[in-house]
Amino acid sequence: MKHRSVWQMLCRKLDAVLVDAPCSGEGMFRRDETAVREWTESANAGCSKRQKEILSYAARMVRPGGRMVYSTCTFSPLENEENIVWFLKEHPDFYAEDFSLPGLGTSQNGCMRLYPHRVEGEGHFVAKLRRKGEWEPLDAIPPRGVKLPDGVREFFAELPEGEILHQGEMYLLRAPLLPELKGLRALRGAIPLATERKGIFRPEHAAAMAFEPKKRAQLDLAMANQYLHGAPVDIGNDAENGWTRAEFESLPLGWGKVTSGELKNHLPKGLVQRNDLHAGGNCKVRWRE
């Protein structure tokens, strides 16, 4: 691996690691003919080999007492249960830990299959692995960031402790226990809070999903679908003007800006949905195609 110093720096530092592994995608067979045509036994075996390597590297970052979750969207035992058996044999300092998911039941030997005829989705596998040892708190990295402008703070009811970063036009919040990521190719090393352009602040979508807002608007089903389709929403003249988080059944959807009873939509274009949301079933919300 490149950047060995990065792996050494992150070694046994993380409480939780998610391995969403590249797989043969058998869960996509029923909706994607290309996935069926591209499947071969050699590709299946190649995926399993690659997954083992990823699991071994990811395990290095898990702290004593920490957990690692492994998931795929394939039905192949070679890429699922057999990989877990292999991993536990090669890493005796880990063990499989059973878990429960609301409406889906309890795992067996730390593994669970999510079949498409029982749960919304294409077919998935998930396993939970726990590293042996006593969990001990890490020392927080002394903050070296900048002061958060009042124009950013006014969007939130409260923010957790952390280091404030200012990168270009954007203000971000970095967790105080997160190791330095220099040399590691990471999409984000902190959560974006807001951008500033010509003295005007605009909150970031990631912050709406992560932190408690100062203002929120509870949308009914029809209004939530309007919002998720990228349209403005009429929420009534009683609504206070300003940046507001849109919510459905207490779940955050994203930001909007209220002006004269209308919630102007600020959902990122890449997250606009074509399908409708509807309530019911074991889960609070489902997508209807």
BALOBA-1460 file (C-alpha; in Angstrom, 3 decimals):
// residues 289
<rec num="1" residu="m" x="0.000" y="0.000" z="0.000"/>
<rec num="2" residu="k" x="1.090" y="3.579" z="-0.618"/>
<rec num="3" residu="h" x="1.187" y="6.138" z="2.202"/>
<rec num="4" residu="r" x="2.311" y="3.635" z="4.823"/>
<rec num="5" residu="s" x="2.778" y="6.488" z="7.272"/>
<rec num="6" residu="v" x="-0.956" y="7.213" z="6.986"/>
<rec num="7" residu="w" x="-1.870" y="3.637" z="7.867"/>
<rec num="8" residu="q" x="0.531" y="3.779" z="10.814"/>
<rec num="9" residu="m" x="-1.050" y="7.040" z="11.908"/>
<rec num="10" residu="l" x="-4.583" y="5.577" z="11.771"/>
<rec num="11" residu="c" x="-3.586" y="2.211" z="13.203"/>
<rec num="12" residu="r" x="-6.017" y="1.254" z="16.004"/>
<rec num="13" residu="k" x="-7.415" y="4.787" z="16.152"/>
<rec num="14" residu="l" x="-11.029" y="4.408" z="14.920"/>
<rec num="15" residu="d" x="-14.034" y="3.297" z="16.973"/>
<rec num="16" residu="a" x="-16.012" y="2.196" z="13.915"/>
<rec num="17" residu="v" x="-15.112" y="1.290" z="10.332"/>
<rec num="18" residu="l" x="-17.601" y="0.561" z="7.536"/>
<rec num="19" residu="v" x="-16.405" y="-1.639" z="4.670"/>
<rec num="20" residu="d" x="-18.948" y="-1.316" z="1.844"/>
<rec num="21" residu="a" x="-17.009" y="-3.671" z="-0.372"/>
<rec num="22" residu="p" x="-17.014" y="-3.805" z="-4.188"/>
<rec num="23" residu="c" x="-18.724" y="-7.074" z="-5.099"/>
<rec num="24" residu="s" x="-20.134" y="-9.159" z="-7.962"/>
<rec num="25" residu="g" x="-23.478" y="-7.354" z="-7.560"/>
<rec num="26" residu="e" x="-25.768" y="-10.370" z="-7.708"/>
<rec num="27" residu="g" x="-28.370" y="-8.312" z="-5.894"/>
<rec num="28" residu="m" x="-28.738" y="-6.291" z="-9.105"/>
<rec num="29" residu="f" x="-29.619" y="-9.298" z="-11.273"/>
<rec num="30" residu="r" x="-33.380" y="-8.788" z="-11.142"/>
<rec num="31" residu="r" x="-33.226" y="-5.213" z="-12.419"/>
<rec num="32" residu="d" x="-30.047" y="-4.988" z="-14.489"/>
<rec num="33" residu="e" x="-29.449" y="-7.442" z="-17.353"/>
<rec num="34" residu="t" x="-25.907" y="-6.089" z="-17.742"/>
<rec num="35" residu="a" x="-25.058" y="-7.329" z="-14.242"/>
<rec num="36" residu="v" x="-26.170" y="-10.832" z="-15.253"/>
<rec num="37" residu="r" x="-24.133" y="-10.842" z="-18.469"/>
<rec num="38" residu="e" x="-20.984" y="-9.575" z="-16.747"/>
<rec num="39" residu="w" x="-21.026" y="-12.188" z="-13.965"/>
<rec num="40" residu="t" x="-18.422" y="-14.961" z="-14.212"/>
<rec num="41" residu="e" x="-16.941" y="-17.417" z="-11.738"/>
<rec num="42" residu="s" x="-13.545" y="-15.775" z="-12.121"/>
<rec num="43" residu="a" x="-15.033" y="-12.338" z="-11.379"/>
<rec num="44" residu="n" x="-16.734" y="-13.824" z="-8.339"/>
<rec num="45" residu="a" x="-13.433" y="-15.248" z="-7.083"/>
<rec num="46" residu="g" x="-11.637" y="-11.998" z="-7.898"/>
<rec num="47" residu="c" x="-14.107" y="-10.006" z="-5.838"/>
<rec num="48" residu="s" x="-13.606" y="-12.328" z="-2.886"/>
<rec num="49" residu="k" x="-9.820" y="-11.909" z="-3.063"/>
<rec num="50" residu="r" x="-10.121" y="-8.121" z="-3.270"/>
<rec num="51" residu="q" x="-12.578" y="-8.047" z="-0.346"/>
<rec num="52" residu="k" x="-10.184" y="-10.030" z="1.839"/>
<rec num="53" residu="e" x="-7.439" y="-7.479" z="1.177"/>
<rec num="54" residu="i" x="-9.755" y="-4.579" z="1.983"/>
<rec num="55" residu="l" x="-10.936" y="-6.235" z="5.195"/>
<rec num="56" residu="s" x="-7.361" y="-6.825" z="6.349"/>
<rec num="57" residu="y" x="-6.343" y="-3.214" z="5.769"/>
<rec num="58" residu="a" x="-9.527" y="-1.861" z="7.352"/>
<rec num="59" residu="a" x="-9.019" y="-4.042" z="10.430"/>
<rec num="60" residu="r" x="-5.734" y="-2.287" z="11.165"/>
<rec num="61" residu="m" x="-7.599" y="0.946" z="11.895"/>
<rec num="62" residu="v" x="-10.064" y="-0.496" z="14.433"/>
<rec num="63" residu="r" x="-9.316" y="0.252" z="18.065"/>
<rec num="64" residu="p" x="-9.490" y="-2.376" z="20.831"/>
<rec num="65" residu="g" x="-13.179" y="-2.625" z="21.673"/>
<rec num="66" residu="g" x="-14.085" y="-1.025" z="18.335"/>
<rec num="67" residu="r" x="-16.283" y="-2.483" z="15.606"/>
<rec num="68" residu="m" x="-16.113" y="-3.081" z="11.883"/>
<rec num="69" residu="v" x="-19.171" y="-3.587" z="9.660"/>
<rec num="70" residu="y" x="-18.792" y="-5.434" z="6.360"/>
<rec num="71" residu="s" x="-21.475" y="-5.192" z="3.678"/>
<rec num="72" residu="t" x="-22.087" y="-6.268" z="0.085"/>
<rec num="73" residu="c" x="-24.962" y="-6.283" z="-2.400"/>
<rec num="74" residu="t" x="-24.390" y="-9.862" z="-3.537"/>
<rec num="75" residu="f" x="-25.822" y="-13.271" z="-2.599"/>
<rec num="76" residu="s" x="-22.538" y="-15.135" z="-3.083"/>
<rec num="77" residu="p" x="-21.473" y="-17.104" z="0.034"/>
<rec num="78" residu="l" x="-17.906" y="-16.849" z="-1.287"/>
<rec num="79" residu="e" x="-18.032" y="-13.063" z="-0.883"/>
<rec num="80" residu="n" x="-20.174" y="-13.064" z="2.254"/>
<rec num="81" residu="e" x="-20.118" y="-15.744" z="4.977"/>
<rec num="82" residu="e" x="-16.977" y="-17.448" z="3.668"/>
<rec num="83" residu="n" x="-15.091" y="-14.153" z="3.775"/>
<rec num="84" residu="i" x="-16.154" y="-13.670" z="7.393"/>
<rec num="85" residu="v" x="-15.019" y="-17.200" z="8.322"/>
<rec num="86" residu="w" x="-11.678" y="-16.511" z="6.620"/>
<rec num="87" residu="f" x="-11.294" y="-13.135" z="8.320"/>
<rec num="88" residu="l" x="-11.937" y="-14.480" z="11.824"/>
<rec num="89" residu="k" x="-9.423" y="-17.278" z="11.251"/>
<rec num="90" residu="e" x="-6.782" y="-14.819" z="10.035"/>
<rec num="91" residu="h" x="-7.605" y="-12.206" z="12.718"/>
<rec num="92" residu="p" x="-8.200" y="-14.023" z="16.025"/>
<rec num="93" residu="d" x="-8.319" y="-10.687" z="17.841"/>
<rec num="94" residu="f" x="-11.769" y="-10.104" z="16.261"/>
<rec num="95" residu="y" x="-15.053" y="-11.909" z="16.869"/>
<rec num="96" residu="a" x="-18.482" y="-11.837" z="15.199"/>
<rec num="97" residu="e" x="-21.050" y="-9.914" z="17.242"/>
<rec num="98" residu="d" x="-24.784" y="-10.430" z="16.814"/>
<rec num="99" residu="f" x="-27.044" y="-7.415" z="16.258"/>
<rec num="100" residu="s" x="-30.677" y="-6.569" z="15.562"/>
<rec num="101" residu="l" x="-32.270" y="-4.278" z="12.999"/>
<rec num="102" residu="p" x="-35.830" y="-2.920" z="13.527"/>
<rec num="103" residu="g" x="-38.306" y="-4.903" z="11.469"/>
<rec num="104" residu="l" x="-35.582" y="-7.182" z="10.078"/>
<rec num="105" residu="g" x="-34.783" y="-9.471" z="12.995"/>
<rec num="106" residu="t" x="-31.528" y="-10.622" z="14.578"/>
<rec num="107" residu="s" x="-28.323" y="-11.752" z="12.929"/>
<rec num="108" residu="q" x="-26.883" y="-15.249" z="13.146"/>
<rec num="109" residu="n" x="-23.201" y="-15.517" z="14.046"/>
<rec num="110" residu="g" x="-22.923" y="-11.791" z="13.428"/>
<rec num="111" residu="c" x="-24.228" y="-12.067" z="9.842"/>
<rec num="112" residu="m" x="-27.531" y="-11.061" z="8.256"/>
<rec num="113" residu="r" x="-28.925" y="-11.421" z="4.743"/>
<rec num="114" residu="l" x="-31.492" y="-8.888" z="3.547"/>
<rec num="115" residu="y" x="-33.522" y="-10.569" z="0.810"/>
<rec num="116" residu="p" x="-35.529" y="-8.397" z="-1.619"/>
<rec num="117" residu="h" x="-38.763" y="-10.343" z="-1.002"/>
<rec num="118" residu="r" x="-38.574" y="-9.484" z="2.709"/>
<rec num="119" residu="v" x="-37.232" y="-5.918" z="2.760"/>
<rec num="120" residu="e" x="-37.072" y="-2.943" z="0.404"/>
<rec num="121" residu="g" x="-33.877" y="-3.241" z="-1.612"/>
<rec num="122" residu="e" x="-32.079" y="-5.441" z="-4.116"/>
<rec num="123" residu="g" x="-30.539" y="-7.967" z="-1.752"/>
<rec num="124" residu="h" x="-27.738" y="-7.295" z="0.725"/>
<rec num="125" residu="f" x="-25.421" y="-8.917" z="3.235"/>
<rec num="126" residu="v" x="-24.077" y="-7.351" z="6.420"/>
<rec num="127" residu="a" x="-21.760" y="-8.607" z="9.175"/>
<rec num="128" residu="k" x="-20.589" y="-7.019" z="12.411"/>
<rec num="129" residu="l" x="-17.104" y="-7.696" z="13.751"/>
<rec num="130" residu="r" x="-15.747" y="-6.551" z="17.110"/>
<rec num="131" residu="r" x="-12.096" y="-6.232" z="18.070"/>
<rec num="132" residu="k" x="-11.217" y="-7.793" z="21.397"/>
<rec num="133" residu="g" x="-9.770" y="-5.629" z="24.138"/>
<rec num="134" residu="e" x="-10.743" y="-2.880" z="26.530"/>
<rec num="135" residu="w" x="-11.891" y="0.391" z="25.024"/>
<rec num="136" residu="e" x="-9.875" y="3.393" z="26.238"/>
<rec num="137" residu="p" x="-10.591" y="7.039" z="25.425"/>
<rec num="138" residu="l" x="-8.206" y="8.844" z="23.102"/>
<rec num="139" residu="d" x="-6.709" y="12.199" z="23.938"/>
<rec num="140" residu="a" x="-8.383" y="14.971" z="21.996"/>
<rec num="141" residu="i" x="-6.216" y="16.864" z="19.541"/>
<rec num="142" residu="p" x="-5.816" y="20.462" z="20.733"/>
<rec num="143" residu="p" x="-7.929" y="22.741" z="18.528"/>
<rec num="144" residu="r" x="-5.934" y="24.879" z="16.113"/>
<rec num="145" residu="g" x="-8.820" y="26.154" z="14.031"/>
<rec num="146" residu="v" x="-10.321" y="29.568" z="13.413"/>
<rec num="147" residu="k" x="-13.233" y="31.200" z="15.183"/>
<rec num="148" residu="l" x="-16.643" y="30.320" z="13.805"/>
<rec num="149" residu="p" x="-18.413" y="33.442" z="12.433"/>
<rec num="150" residu="d" x="-21.744" y="34.381" z="13.983"/>
<rec num="151" residu="g" x="-23.249" y="34.186" z="10.486"/>
<rec num="152" residu="v" x="-22.587" y="30.445" z="10.461"/>
<rec num="153" residu="r" x="-23.529" y="29.775" z="14.065"/>
<rec num="154" residu="e" x="-26.989" y="31.289" z="13.616"/>
<rec num="155" residu="f" x="-28.086" y="28.325" z="11.468"/>
<rec num="156" residu="f" x="-27.702" y="25.841" z="14.327"/>
<rec num="157" residu="a" x="-29.259" y="25.329" z="17.741"/>
<rec num="158" residu="e" x="-25.977" y="23.807" z="18.890"/>
<rec num="159" residu="l" x="-22.818" y="22.300" z="17.467"/>
<rec num="160" residu="p" x="-20.581" y="19.620" z="18.990"/>
<rec num="161" residu="e" x="-17.044" y="20.397" z="20.051"/>
<rec num="162" residu="g" x="-14.458" y="20.327" z="17.326"/>
<rec num="163" residu="e" x="-11.942" y="22.239" z="15.275"/>
<rec num="164" residu="i" x="-13.275" y="24.900" z="12.908"/>
<rec num="165" residu="l" x="-11.526" y="24.916" z="9.537"/>
<rec num="166" residu="h" x="-11.714" y="27.621" z="6.865"/>
<rec num="167" residu="q" x="-10.954" y="26.317" z="3.380"/>
<rec num="168" residu="g" x="-11.606" y="28.736" z="0.538"/>
<rec num="169" residu="e" x="-15.195" y="29.944" z="0.926"/>
<rec num="170" residu="m" x="-16.190" y="27.064" z="3.208"/>
<rec num="171" residu="y" x="-16.255" y="26.613" z="6.985"/>
<rec num="172" residu="l" x="-16.002" y="23.057" z="8.259"/>
<rec num="173" residu="l" x="-16.136" y="21.257" z="11.607"/>
<rec num="174" residu="r" x="-13.489" y="18.626" z="12.297"/>
<rec num="175" residu="a" x="-13.992" y="16.054" z="15.073"/>
<rec num="176" residu="p" x="-11.449" y="16.614" z="17.870"/>
<rec num="177" residu="l" x="-10.439" y="12.921" z="17.980"/>
<rec num="178" residu="l" x="-9.980" y="12.486" z="14.232"/>
<rec num="179" residu="p" x="-6.322" y="11.838" z="13.367"/>
<rec num="180" residu="e" x="-4.602" y="13.940" z="10.740"/>
<rec num="181" residu="l" x="-5.483" y="12.678" z="7.256"/>
<rec num="182" residu="k" x="-2.524" y="14.172" z="5.413"/>
<rec num="183" residu="g" x="-1.470" y="11.787" z="2.659"/>
<rec num="184" residu="l" x="-4.762" y="9.876" z="2.690"/>
<rec num="185" residu="r" x="-7.164" y="10.342" z="-0.232"/>
<rec num="186" residu="a" x="-10.312" y="11.332" z="1.665"/>
<rec num="187" residu="l" x="-13.324" y="13.078" z="0.161"/>
<rec num="188" residu="r" x="-13.851" y="15.086" z="3.342"/>
<rec num="189" residu="g" x="-11.828" y="15.304" z="6.517"/>
<rec num="190" residu="a" x="-14.489" y="17.412" z="8.209"/>
<rec num="191" residu="i" x="-18.198" y="18.216" z="7.940"/>
<rec num="192" residu="p" x="-19.015" y="21.289" z="5.814"/>
<rec num="193" residu="l" x="-21.035" y="23.841" z="7.799"/>
<rec num="194" residu="a" x="-21.512" y="26.807" z="5.470"/>
<rec num="195" residu="t" x="-20.029" y="28.800" z="2.629"/>
<rec num="196" residu="e" x="-19.400" y="32.555" z="2.592"/>
<rec num="197" residu="r" x="-19.617" y="34.600" z="-0.566"/>
<rec num="198" residu="k" x="-19.382" y="38.396" z="-0.463"/>
<rec num="199" residu="g" x="-20.216" y="38.375" z="3.242"/>
<rec num="200" residu="i" x="-23.344" y="36.218" z="2.816"/>
<rec num="201" residu="f" x="-23.461" y="32.812" z="4.512"/>
<rec num="202" residu="r" x="-25.260" y="29.773" z="3.143"/>
<rec num="203" residu="p" x="-25.557" y="26.512" z="5.133"/>
<rec num="204" residu="e" x="-24.299" y="23.236" z="3.646"/>
<rec num="205" residu="h" x="-26.529" y="20.189" z="3.111"/>
<rec num="206" residu="a" x="-24.225" y="17.890" z="5.098"/>
<rec num="207" residu="a" x="-24.681" y="20.072" z="8.169"/>
<rec num="208" residu="a" x="-28.474" y="19.837" z="7.873"/>
<rec num="209" residu="m" x="-28.189" y="16.055" z="8.042"/>
<rec num="210" residu="a" x="-25.701" y="16.041" z="10.926"/>
<rec num="211" residu="f" x="-26.558" y="18.843" z="13.364"/>
<rec num="212" residu="e" x="-29.576" y="20.331" z="15.110"/>
<rec num="213" residu="p" x="-30.892" y="23.402" z="13.262"/>
<rec num="214" residu="k" x="-32.211" y="26.545" z="14.880"/>
<rec num="215" residu="k" x="-35.341" y="26.432" z="12.698"/>
<rec num="216" residu="r" x="-37.177" y="23.405" z="11.346"/>
<rec num="217" residu="a" x="-40.341" y="22.749" z="9.345"/>
<rec num="218" residu="q" x="-42.283" y="19.486" z="9.668"/>
<rec num="219" residu="l" x="-43.649" y="18.532" z="6.239"/>
<rec num="220" residu="d" x="-46.537" y="16.185" z="5.521"/>
<rec num="221" residu="l" x="-46.179" y="13.472" z="2.891"/>
<rec num="222" residu="a" x="-47.282" y="15.605" z="-0.061"/>
<rec num="223" residu="m" x="-45.046" y="18.484" z="0.988"/>
<rec num="224" residu="a" x="-42.089" y="16.148" z="1.534"/>
<rec num="225" residu="n" x="-42.469" y="14.799" z="-1.999"/>
<rec num="226" residu="q" x="-42.611" y="18.345" z="-3.361"/>
<rec num="227" residu="y" x="-39.393" y="19.144" z="-1.533"/>
<rec num="228" residu="l" x="-37.590" y="15.974" z="-2.631"/>
<rec num="229" residu="h" x="-38.606" y="16.661" z="-6.237"/>
<rec num="230" residu="g" x="-36.789" y="20.005" z="-5.960"/>
<rec num="231" residu="a" x="-39.871" y="22.241" z="-5.858"/>
<rec num="232" residu="p" x="-40.673" y="25.077" z="-3.415"/>
<rec num="233" residu="v" x="-43.173" y="24.252" z="-0.680"/>
<rec num="234" residu="d" x="-45.982" y="26.387" z="0.728"/>
<rec num="235" residu="i" x="-45.741" y="25.923" z="4.509"/>
<rec num="236" residu="g" x="-48.025" y="28.753" z="5.654"/>
<rec num="237" residu="n" x="-47.629" y="32.332" z="6.769"/>
<rec num="238" residu="d" x="-47.005" y="31.326" z="10.384"/>
<rec num="239" residu="a" x="-43.553" y="30.020" z="9.465"/>
<rec num="240" residu="e" x="-40.663" y="32.254" z="10.498"/>
<rec num="241" residu="n" x="-38.524" y="33.623" z="7.683"/>
<rec num="242" residu="g" x="-34.962" y="32.402" z="7.247"/>
<rec num="243" residu="w" x="-32.971" y="29.234" z="6.720"/>
<rec num="244" residu="t" x="-34.957" y="26.222" z="7.916"/>
<rec num="245" residu="r" x="-34.426" y="22.466" z="7.872"/>
<rec num="246" residu="a" x="-37.203" y="20.539" z="6.110"/>
<rec num="247" residu="e" x="-38.204" y="17.339" z="7.941"/>
<rec num="248" residu="f" x="-40.585" y="14.429" z="7.352"/>
<rec num="249" residu="e" x="-41.590" y="12.211" z="10.275"/>
<rec num="250" residu="s" x="-38.735" y="13.906" z="12.194"/>
<rec num="251" residu="l" x="-36.194" y="12.786" z="9.580"/>
<rec num="252" residu="p" x="-34.011" y="15.568" z="8.113"/>
<rec num="253" residu="l" x="-34.386" y="16.202" z="4.380"/>
<rec num="254" residu="g" x="-32.298" y="19.314" z="3.802"/>
<rec num="255" residu="w" x="-32.302" y="23.108" z="3.877"/>
<rec num="256" residu="g" x="-34.847" y="25.555" z="2.590"/>
<rec num="257" residu="k" x="-35.214" y="29.304" z="3.005"/>
<rec num="258" residu="v" x="-38.595" y="30.554" z="4.174"/>
<rec num="259" residu="t" x="-39.899" y="33.790" z="2.681"/>
<rec num="260" residu="s" x="-43.519" y="34.883" z="3.203"/>
<rec num="261" residu="g" x="-44.735" y="31.346" z="3.932"/>
<rec num="262" residu="e" x="-42.880" y="29.658" z="1.068"/>
<rec num="263" residu="l" x="-39.980" y="27.282" z="1.677"/>
<rec num="264" residu="k" x="-37.592" y="27.906" z="-1.199"/>
<rec num="265" residu="n" x="-35.886" y="24.649" z="-2.044"/>
<rec num="266" residu="h" x="-32.125" y="24.318" z="-1.503"/>
<rec num="267" residu="l" x="-31.798" y="20.565" z="-1.890"/>
<rec num="268" residu="p" x="-28.613" y="19.852" z="-3.932"/>
<rec num="269" residu="k" x="-29.493" y="19.032" z="-7.535"/>
<rec num="270" residu="g" x="-27.752" y="15.677" z="-7.324"/>
<rec num="271" residu="l" x="-30.110" y="14.608" z="-4.524"/>
<rec num="272" residu="v" x="-33.375" y="15.541" z="-6.231"/>
<rec num="273" residu="q" x="-35.601" y="12.432" z="-6.432"/>
<rec num="274" residu="r" x="-37.776" y="11.243" z="-9.305"/>
<rec num="275" residu="n" x="-39.707" y="8.667" z="-7.281"/>
<rec num="276" residu="d" x="-42.277" y="9.393" z="-4.567"/>
<rec num="277" residu="l" x="-41.838" y="8.826" z="-0.878"/>
<rec num="278" residu="h" x="-44.644" y="7.128" z="1.007"/>
<rec num="279" residu="a" x="-45.231" y="6.101" z="4.609"/>
<rec num="280" residu="g" x="-45.984" y="2.639" z="5.944"/>
<rec num="281" residu="g" x="-44.553" y="-0.831" z="6.508"/>
<rec num="282" residu="n" x="-41.840" y="-1.762" z="8.953"/>
<rec num="283" residu="c" x="-39.803" y="1.300" z="8.093"/>
<rec num="284" residu="k" x="-40.968" y="4.838" z="8.617"/>
<rec num="285" residu="v" x="-40.567" y="5.727" z="4.953"/>
<rec num="286" residu="r" x="-40.255" y="3.859" z="1.680"/>
<rec num="287" residu="w" x="-39.637" y="4.759" z="-1.942"/>
<rec num="288" residu="r" x="-42.409" y="3.961" z="-4.398"/>
<rec num="289" residu="e" x="-41.170" y="3.435" z="-7.974"/>
